[in-house]
Protein backbone atom coordinates (compact mmCIF):
# COMPACT_ATOMS: atom_id res chain seq x y z
CA UNK A 1 0.00 0.00 0.00
CA UNK A 2 1.54 3.29 -1.10
CA UNK A 3 1.89 6.16 1.31
CA UNK A 4 1.60 8.52 -1.62
CA UNK A 5 -1.83 9.84 -2.48
CA UNK A 6 -3.82 8.80 -5.53
CA UNK A 7 -2.23 11.36 -7.84
CA UNK A 8 1.03 9.41 -7.86
CA UNK A 9 -0.05 5.82 -7.50
CA UNK A 10 -0.69 5.19 -11.21
CA UNK A 11 2.58 6.73 -12.44
CA UNK A 12 5.36 4.38 -13.54
CA UNK A 13 8.66 6.12 -14.12
CA UNK A 14 12.15 5.04 -15.18
CA UNK A 15 14.78 7.37 -13.78
CA UNK A 16 17.87 6.94 -15.95
CA UNK A 17 21.11 8.15 -14.41
CA UNK A 18 23.64 9.94 -16.62
CA UNK A 19 27.16 11.16 -15.92
CA UNK A 20 30.85 10.44 -15.72
CA UNK A 21 32.20 8.12 -13.02
CA UNK A 22 32.76 9.63 -9.54
CA UNK A 23 29.98 12.20 -10.00
CA UNK A 24 27.71 10.76 -7.31
CA UNK A 25 25.18 8.99 -9.53
CA UNK A 26 24.92 5.85 -7.40
CA UNK A 27 24.80 7.91 -4.21
CA UNK A 28 21.96 9.95 -5.68
CA UNK A 29 20.10 6.90 -7.02
CA UNK A 30 20.21 5.14 -3.66
CA UNK A 31 19.06 8.21 -1.77
CA UNK A 32 16.12 8.69 -4.14
CA UNK A 33 15.23 5.01 -3.83
CA UNK A 34 15.39 5.17 -0.04
CA UNK A 35 13.09 8.20 -0.01
CA UNK A 36 10.53 6.62 -2.31
CA UNK A 37 10.54 3.26 -0.55
CA UNK A 38 9.96 5.05 2.76
CA UNK A 39 6.91 6.67 1.19
CA UNK A 40 5.67 3.22 0.18
CA UNK A 41 6.47 3.48 -3.55
CA UNK A 42 7.66 0.21 -5.11
CA UNK A 43 11.18 1.28 -6.09
CA UNK A 44 14.33 -0.55 -7.15
CA UNK A 45 17.82 0.38 -8.33
CA UNK A 46 19.36 -1.53 -11.26
CA UNK A 47 23.12 -0.90 -11.16
CA UNK A 48 24.86 -1.93 -14.37
CA UNK A 49 28.25 -2.08 -12.64
CA UNK A 50 26.93 -4.85 -10.40
CA UNK A 51 25.86 -6.83 -13.47
CA UNK A 52 29.36 -6.45 -14.91
CA UNK A 53 31.00 -7.58 -11.69
CA UNK A 54 28.69 -10.59 -11.37
CA UNK A 55 29.20 -11.83 -14.93
CA UNK A 56 32.82 -11.08 -15.81
CA UNK A 57 34.43 -10.27 -12.47
CA UNK A 58 35.41 -7.17 -10.55
CA UNK A 59 38.99 -6.64 -11.63
CA UNK A 60 38.77 -5.02 -15.04
CA UNK A 61 41.57 -2.60 -16.00
CA UNK A 62 40.88 0.91 -17.28
CA UNK A 63 41.48 -0.33 -20.85
CA UNK A 64 38.26 -2.38 -20.58
CA UNK A 65 36.34 0.95 -20.57
CA UNK A 66 38.13 2.38 -23.60
CA UNK A 67 35.47 3.25 -26.23
CA UNK A 68 37.92 1.99 -28.87
CA UNK A 69 38.14 -1.45 -27.23
CA UNK A 70 35.57 -3.50 -29.20
CA UNK A 71 35.52 -6.44 -26.77
CA UNK A 72 35.05 -4.22 -23.74
CA UNK A 73 32.44 -2.11 -25.51
CA UNK A 74 30.44 -5.18 -26.51
CA UNK A 75 30.60 -6.64 -22.98
CA UNK A 76 29.51 -3.36 -21.42
CA UNK A 77 26.58 -3.06 -23.80
CA UNK A 78 25.55 -6.64 -23.06
CA UNK A 79 25.51 -5.95 -19.32
CA UNK A 80 23.60 -2.68 -19.84
CA UNK A 81 20.91 -4.43 -21.86
CA UNK A 82 20.65 -7.24 -19.32
CA UNK A 83 20.03 -4.73 -16.54
CA UNK A 84 17.49 -2.94 -18.72
CA UNK A 85 15.70 -6.23 -19.49
CA UNK A 86 15.47 -6.95 -15.77
CA UNK A 87 14.13 -3.50 -15.01
CA UNK A 88 11.42 -3.74 -17.66
CA UNK A 89 10.44 -7.20 -16.40
CA UNK A 90 10.26 -5.77 -12.87
CA UNK A 91 7.97 -2.96 -14.06
CA UNK A 92 5.71 -5.57 -15.68
CA UNK A 93 5.37 -7.29 -12.29
CA UNK A 94 4.16 -4.11 -10.54
CA UNK A 95 7.18 -1.86 -10.10
CA UNK A 96 6.48 1.86 -9.87
CA UNK A 97 9.84 3.69 -10.02
CA UNK A 98 12.96 2.04 -11.41
CA UNK A 99 16.37 3.69 -11.26
CA UNK A 100 18.69 2.63 -14.08
CA UNK A 101 22.13 3.36 -12.64
CA UNK A 102 24.90 3.57 -15.23
CA UNK A 103 27.00 6.21 -16.96
CA UNK A 104 24.78 6.35 -20.07
CA UNK A 105 27.17 8.98 -21.40
CA UNK A 106 26.36 8.72 -25.11
CA UNK A 107 23.25 9.93 -26.85
CA UNK A 108 23.02 6.66 -28.80
CA UNK A 109 22.86 4.62 -25.59
CA UNK A 110 20.21 6.93 -24.10
CA UNK A 111 18.12 6.74 -27.29
CA UNK A 112 18.18 2.94 -27.12
CA UNK A 113 17.11 2.97 -23.48
CA UNK A 114 14.40 5.59 -24.05
CA UNK A 115 12.90 3.71 -27.02
CA UNK A 116 12.59 0.50 -25.04
CA UNK A 117 11.25 2.22 -21.93
CA UNK A 118 8.60 4.15 -23.85
CA UNK A 119 7.62 1.05 -25.80
CA UNK A 120 6.60 -0.46 -22.45
CA UNK A 121 4.34 2.51 -21.70
CA UNK A 122 6.67 3.98 -19.09
CA UNK A 123 7.62 7.58 -18.46
CA UNK A 124 11.35 8.33 -18.58
CA UNK A 125 13.33 11.06 -16.86
CA UNK A 126 17.10 11.40 -17.25
CA UNK A 127 18.94 12.42 -14.07
CA UNK A 128 22.32 13.83 -15.07
CA UNK A 129 25.02 14.52 -12.49
CA UNK A 130 27.63 17.05 -13.57
CA UNK A 131 30.58 17.92 -11.37
CA UNK A 132 33.66 19.96 -12.20
CA UNK A 133 34.69 20.53 -8.58
CA UNK A 134 37.96 18.63 -8.39
CA UNK A 135 37.77 18.40 -4.59
CA UNK A 136 34.44 16.58 -4.77
CA UNK A 137 35.68 14.24 -7.50
CA UNK A 138 38.85 13.39 -5.57
CA UNK A 139 36.87 12.82 -2.38
CA UNK A 140 34.40 10.57 -4.18
CA UNK A 141 37.20 8.51 -5.73
CA UNK A 142 39.03 8.00 -2.45
CA UNK A 143 36.04 7.55 -0.13
CA UNK A 144 33.82 5.49 -2.43
CA UNK A 145 35.43 4.08 -5.52
CA UNK A 146 38.54 2.71 -3.84
CA UNK A 147 36.29 0.57 -1.64
CA UNK A 148 34.54 -1.06 -4.60
CA UNK A 149 35.21 -4.74 -5.31
CA UNK A 150 37.00 -3.52 -8.48
CA UNK A 151 39.96 -2.43 -6.36
CA UNK A 152 40.05 -5.00 -3.59
CA UNK A 153 43.69 -5.65 -2.72
CA UNK A 154 45.01 -2.84 -4.95
CA UNK A 155 47.25 -0.13 -3.46
CA UNK A 156 45.38 3.16 -3.16
CA UNK A 157 47.66 5.21 -5.45
CA UNK A 158 47.52 2.56 -8.16
CA UNK A 159 43.75 2.33 -7.79
CA UNK A 160 43.33 6.11 -8.07
CA UNK A 161 45.48 6.20 -11.20
CA UNK A 162 43.50 3.36 -12.78
CA UNK A 163 40.14 4.92 -11.93
CA UNK A 164 41.19 8.29 -13.33
CA UNK A 165 42.21 6.52 -16.53
CA UNK A 166 38.74 4.95 -16.59
CA UNK A 167 37.17 8.41 -16.22
CA UNK A 168 39.31 9.71 -19.08
CA UNK A 169 37.94 7.00 -21.39
CA UNK A 170 34.37 8.00 -20.55
CA UNK A 171 35.18 11.69 -21.02
CA UNK A 172 36.18 11.02 -24.63
CA UNK A 173 32.72 9.67 -25.41
CA UNK A 174 30.59 11.84 -23.10
CA UNK A 175 27.67 13.72 -24.66
CA UNK A 176 25.56 15.79 -22.21
CA UNK A 177 21.80 15.34 -22.28
CA UNK A 178 20.14 17.72 -24.74
CA UNK A 179 16.69 19.32 -24.55
CA UNK A 180 15.36 17.34 -27.50
CA UNK A 181 15.97 14.05 -25.63
CA UNK A 182 12.97 14.65 -23.37
CA UNK A 183 12.55 15.21 -19.64
CA UNK A 184 15.68 15.59 -17.57
CA UNK A 185 17.06 16.93 -14.32
CA UNK A 186 20.67 18.12 -14.31
CA UNK A 187 22.30 18.30 -10.88
CA UNK A 188 25.45 20.43 -10.94
CA UNK A 189 28.25 20.18 -8.35
CA UNK A 190 26.24 18.04 -5.92
CA UNK A 191 23.30 20.41 -5.61
CA UNK A 192 24.96 23.82 -6.13
CA UNK A 193 22.67 24.26 -9.11
CA UNK A 194 19.80 22.25 -10.56
CA UNK A 195 18.25 22.46 -14.03
CA UNK A 196 14.86 20.86 -14.67
CA UNK A 197 13.59 20.45 -18.23
CA UNK A 198 10.05 19.35 -19.12
CA UNK A 199 9.39 17.99 -15.65
CA UNK A 200 5.65 17.49 -15.30
CA UNK A 201 3.42 15.62 -12.91
CA UNK A 202 3.19 15.15 -9.21
CA UNK A 203 5.90 12.58 -8.52
CA UNK A 204 8.58 13.96 -10.91
CA UNK A 205 8.12 17.43 -9.42
CA UNK A 206 8.43 16.00 -5.96
CA UNK A 207 11.66 14.26 -6.92
CA UNK A 208 13.11 17.51 -8.24
CA UNK A 209 12.52 19.14 -4.88
CA UNK A 210 14.13 16.19 -3.11
CA UNK A 211 17.20 16.35 -5.36
CA UNK A 212 17.52 20.08 -4.64
CA UNK A 213 18.12 19.27 -0.98
CA UNK A 214 20.75 16.53 -1.33
CA UNK A 215 24.39 17.07 -0.34
CA UNK A 216 27.34 14.87 0.57
CA UNK A 217 28.79 16.75 3.55
CA UNK A 218 29.16 14.44 6.58
CA UNK A 219 27.22 15.22 9.75
CA UNK A 220 25.59 13.25 12.54
CA UNK A 221 21.88 12.80 13.24
CA UNK A 222 20.90 11.87 16.79
CA UNK A 223 17.46 10.51 17.62
CA UNK A 224 16.07 10.15 21.12
CA UNK A 225 12.70 9.87 22.76
CA UNK A 226 11.74 12.33 25.43
CA UNK A 227 12.49 11.29 28.99
CA UNK A 228 9.99 9.05 30.72
CA UNK A 229 6.68 10.86 31.21
CA UNK A 230 4.04 10.36 33.86
CA UNK A 231 1.90 8.70 31.16
CA UNK A 232 4.72 6.25 30.41
CA UNK A 233 4.63 5.25 34.05
CA UNK A 234 0.85 4.72 33.85
CA UNK A 235 0.98 3.05 30.41
CA UNK A 236 -1.31 5.72 28.95
CA UNK A 237 -1.54 6.71 25.30
CA UNK A 238 -0.85 10.21 23.96
CA UNK A 239 -1.77 13.27 25.99
CA UNK A 240 0.58 16.08 26.96
CA UNK A 241 1.98 14.93 30.31
CA UNK A 242 5.11 16.25 32.04
CA UNK A 243 8.25 14.24 32.67
CA UNK A 244 8.47 11.87 35.58
CA UNK A 245 11.41 12.16 38.02
CA UNK A 246 13.23 9.50 35.96
CA UNK A 247 12.48 11.49 32.81
CA UNK A 248 13.96 14.65 34.30
CA UNK A 249 17.04 12.68 35.33
CA UNK A 250 17.40 11.45 31.73
CA UNK A 251 17.18 15.03 30.46
CA UNK A 252 20.13 15.92 32.69
CA UNK A 253 22.09 12.90 31.45
CA UNK A 254 21.32 13.77 27.83
CA UNK A 255 22.63 17.30 28.33
CA UNK A 256 25.82 15.94 29.89
CA UNK A 257 26.24 13.47 27.01
CA UNK A 258 25.88 16.19 24.38
CA UNK A 259 28.33 18.49 26.17
CA UNK A 260 30.86 15.65 26.50
CA UNK A 261 30.60 14.84 22.78
CA UNK A 262 31.89 18.25 21.76
CA UNK A 263 29.03 18.48 19.24
CA UNK A 264 26.74 21.51 19.20
CA UNK A 265 23.69 20.20 17.35
CA UNK A 266 20.67 21.89 15.95
CA UNK A 267 17.90 20.74 18.35
CA UNK A 268 14.44 19.80 17.11
CA UNK A 269 11.52 18.90 19.39
CA UNK A 270 7.81 18.34 19.01
CA UNK A 271 5.38 20.91 20.40
CA UNK A 272 4.56 18.68 23.38
CA UNK A 273 5.75 19.42 26.90
CA UNK A 274 7.70 16.22 27.47
CA UNK A 275 10.07 16.86 24.54
CA UNK A 276 10.55 20.53 25.44
CA UNK A 277 11.31 19.58 29.05
CA UNK A 278 13.84 17.02 27.83
CA UNK A 279 15.59 19.66 25.69
CA UNK A 280 15.66 22.35 28.37
CA UNK A 281 18.84 21.25 30.24
CA UNK A 282 20.80 21.36 26.98
CA UNK A 283 20.82 25.15 27.17
CA UNK A 284 20.65 25.30 23.36
CA UNK A 285 18.07 26.96 21.12
CA UNK A 286 15.46 24.43 20.05
CA UNK A 287 12.99 24.40 17.20
CA UNK A 288 9.48 23.03 17.69
CA UNK A 289 7.92 20.98 14.87
CA UNK A 290 4.25 20.06 14.96
CA UNK A 291 5.16 17.35 12.43
CA UNK A 292 7.21 15.70 15.23
CA UNK A 293 4.22 15.38 17.58
CA UNK A 294 3.34 11.85 18.66
CA UNK A 295 0.81 9.85 16.66
CA UNK A 296 -2.70 11.21 17.32
CA UNK A 297 -4.59 8.55 19.29
CA UNK A 298 -7.97 10.25 18.68
CA UNK A 299 -10.70 8.75 20.87
CA UNK A 300 -8.08 6.61 22.60
CA UNK A 301 -6.03 9.57 23.78
CA UNK A 302 -5.12 9.40 27.49
CA UNK A 303 -6.52 5.87 27.85
CA UNK A 304 -4.33 3.03 29.06
CA UNK A 305 -3.71 0.11 26.73
CA UNK A 306 -5.72 -2.04 29.13
CA UNK A 307 -8.62 0.43 28.80
CA UNK A 308 -8.53 0.15 25.02
CA UNK A 309 -8.44 -3.63 25.16
CA UNK A 310 -11.45 -3.83 27.49
CA UNK A 311 -13.59 -0.93 26.20
CA UNK A 312 -12.78 -1.14 22.47
CA UNK A 313 -11.95 -4.79 21.70
CA UNK A 314 -12.56 -4.33 17.96
CA UNK A 315 -10.13 -1.39 17.83
CA UNK A 316 -7.56 -3.30 19.86
CA UNK A 317 -7.80 -6.27 17.47
CA UNK A 318 -7.60 -4.09 14.34
CA UNK A 319 -4.48 -2.35 15.63
CA UNK A 320 -2.89 -5.66 16.57
CA UNK A 321 -3.59 -7.10 13.10
CA UNK A 322 -2.06 -4.22 11.09
CA UNK A 323 -0.33 -1.45 13.01
CA UNK A 324 0.91 0.25 9.83
CA UNK A 325 -2.48 1.03 8.33
CA UNK A 326 -4.60 1.04 11.51
CA UNK A 327 -5.98 4.51 12.25
CA UNK A 328 -7.16 5.38 15.75
CA UNK A 329 -10.84 6.55 15.74
CA UNK A 330 -10.66 10.25 14.84
CA UNK A 331 -6.88 9.93 15.03
CA UNK A 332 -3.91 8.86 12.90
CA UNK A 333 -2.20 5.79 11.51
CA UNK A 334 1.52 5.16 11.09
CA UNK A 335 1.05 5.94 7.39
CA UNK A 336 -0.38 9.32 8.36
CA UNK A 337 2.71 9.95 10.49
CA UNK A 338 4.98 9.07 7.56
CA UNK A 339 3.13 11.52 5.31
CA UNK A 340 3.40 14.43 7.74
CA UNK A 341 7.08 13.77 8.39
CA UNK A 342 8.10 14.45 4.79
CA UNK A 343 9.01 18.14 5.46
CA UNK A 344 11.22 16.96 8.33
CA UNK A 345 12.96 14.48 6.02
CA UNK A 346 13.63 17.16 3.41
CA UNK A 347 15.06 19.49 6.05
CA UNK A 348 17.25 16.66 7.38
CA UNK A 349 18.58 16.11 3.85
CA UNK A 350 19.27 19.82 3.43
CA UNK A 351 20.87 20.40 6.84
CA UNK A 352 24.67 20.38 7.00
CA UNK A 353 25.01 20.71 10.78
CA UNK A 354 24.53 17.91 13.34
CA UNK A 355 20.88 17.49 14.37
CA UNK A 356 19.41 16.17 17.62
CA UNK A 357 15.76 15.14 17.26
CA UNK A 358 13.86 14.76 20.57
CA UNK A 359 10.50 13.25 19.75
CA UNK A 360 8.19 10.28 20.32
CA UNK A 361 8.26 6.55 19.66
CA UNK A 362 6.04 6.36 16.55
CA UNK A 363 7.66 9.43 15.00
CA UNK A 364 11.21 8.23 15.65
CA UNK A 365 10.39 4.80 14.31
CA UNK A 366 9.39 6.45 11.03
CA UNK A 367 12.48 8.68 10.91
CA UNK A 368 14.77 5.77 11.76
CA UNK A 369 13.17 3.68 9.02
CA UNK A 370 13.92 6.39 6.49
CA UNK A 371 17.54 6.87 7.54
CA UNK A 372 18.22 3.11 7.69
CA UNK A 373 16.21 2.25 4.55
CA UNK A 374 13.71 -0.01 6.30
CA UNK A 375 10.41 -0.98 4.67
CA UNK A 376 7.22 0.84 5.78
CA UNK A 377 5.67 -2.36 7.14
CA UNK A 378 8.60 -2.63 9.59
CA UNK A 379 8.05 0.87 11.01
CA UNK A 380 5.56 0.05 13.81
CA UNK A 381 7.85 -2.61 15.26
CA UNK A 382 11.28 -0.94 15.19
CA UNK A 383 12.88 -0.76 18.65
CA UNK A 384 13.24 2.81 19.91
CA UNK A 385 13.62 2.49 23.69
CA UNK A 386 13.38 5.27 26.25
CA UNK A 387 16.54 6.86 27.61
CA UNK A 388 18.67 5.84 24.63
CA UNK A 389 20.39 8.05 22.06
CA UNK A 390 20.54 6.59 18.54
CA UNK A 391 23.53 8.20 16.84
CA UNK A 392 23.44 7.87 13.04
CA UNK A 393 26.27 8.96 10.78
CA UNK A 394 25.44 9.03 7.06
CA UNK A 395 28.05 7.26 4.93
CA UNK A 396 28.22 6.65 1.19
CA UNK A 397 25.29 4.30 0.80
CA UNK A 398 23.61 4.29 4.22
CA UNK A 399 24.19 5.15 7.88
CA UNK A 400 26.45 3.87 10.60
CA UNK A 401 24.53 3.35 13.85
CA UNK A 402 25.55 3.59 17.48
CA UNK A 403 23.08 3.25 20.37
CA UNK A 404 23.99 4.89 23.65
CA UNK A 405 21.82 3.98 26.68
CA UNK A 406 22.07 6.78 29.22
CA UNK A 407 21.86 6.16 32.94
CA UNK A 408 19.71 8.80 34.66
CA UNK A 409 21.77 11.51 36.30
CA UNK A 410 20.74 13.89 39.05
CA UNK A 411 17.36 15.42 38.28
Buried (B, 14 or more C-beta within 10 A) or exposed (E): EBBBEEEBBEBBBBBBBBBBBBBBBBBBBBBBBBBBBBBBBBBBBBBBBBBBBEEBEEEBEBBBBBBEBEEBBEBBEBBBBBBBEBBBEBBEEEBBBBBBBBBBBBBEBBEBBBEBBEEEEBBBBBBBBBBEEEEBBEEBBBEBBBEBEBBEEBEEEEBBEBBBBBBBBBEEBBBEBEEEBBBBBBBBBBBEEBBBBEBEBBBBEBBBEBBBBBBBEEBBBBBBBBBBBBBBEEEBBBBBBEBBEBBBBBBBBBBBBBBEBEBEBBBBBBEBBBBBBBBBBBEBEBEBBEBBBBBBBBEBBBBBEEBBBEEBEEBBEBBEEEBBBBBBEEBBBBBBBBBBBBEBBBBBBEBEEBBBBBBBBBBBBBBBBBBBBBEBBEBBEBEBEBBBBBBBBBEBEBBEEEEBEBEBBEB
